[in-house]
Amino acid sequence: MGKACSWMLLATLALVGCQREAAVPWQQTTLSLEALDNLAYPPFLIDTQRAARYREQGLAFRQQGDFERAIATLKIAAALAPQNAEGQVLLGWTQHLAGYPAPAVDALEAALRHNPDHVPALNALGIVYLVDGQLEAAVDTHTLAASLQPDNEIAHYNLSLAYQRLGQPEQAIAAAQLATKLEPGNPHPWVALALAYWSAQDSPQAIANYRQALALDSRYASRTYLDHLAQAGFSPDQIAATEAIRQAAGGL
């Protein structure tokens, strides 16, 4: 009788074990990327209309020069609409302007995770890399942006600056030439082209292209005006070289 009970108990335990084994369906279920994304950030937290209002307010703060309030407001906008690439780019670019490269990279990479082909995000990320001295990353990012949008003057212009700093003047000249063709009325690409020729030790071409920039904006005749090139992606060494070109071109 005792043996019979023991066998019955073992059979019951085996049956319960089998039932428990079969009662774990999630072990055999593969969630879609969208489902995983929803688990990480539930849809009920998303409010695109409020996000748009916060983006507008954040931009207004930035235009007033209040970068800290702008960043705080744009972070709320990004949290309310995390898949909105434009919102992430606006946040990242504002962080870049405020001098916070690491958070800027995070925001721009977040935009690219949702839309890997978003050219404005690639443009902004490439500039952040360029200003931060991550030249190889800047080249890779802007090259991708240019491949996605060949008439993207921003990418070609910044490629020229990156190649010049990497000591590759031929590539810098080619990129700047394309930038001047795409946006001939902008003096920045002409200055970049002058700098690229200067690096290639072609002074006549450097001077000629700098004078083209002068024809578009006479302020390039002044040494003090060159300081603004830092905001256009030029490094201190590049600004110093541009000053040498300015003097050679007969600047004031």
Secondary structure, 3 states (H helix, E strand, C coil): CHHHHHHHHHHHHHHHHHHHHHCCHHHHCCCCHHHHHHHHCCHHHCCHHHHHHHHHHHHHHHHCCCHHHHHHHHHHHHHHCCCCHHHHHHHHHHHHHCCCHHHHHHHHHHHHHHCCCCHHHHHHHHHHHHHCCCHHHHHHHHHHHHHHCCCCHHHHHHHHHHHHHCCCHHHHHHHHHHHHHHCCCCHHHHHHHHHHHHHCCCHHHHHHHHHHHHHHCHHHHCCHHHHHHHHHCCCHHHHHHHHHHHHHCCCC
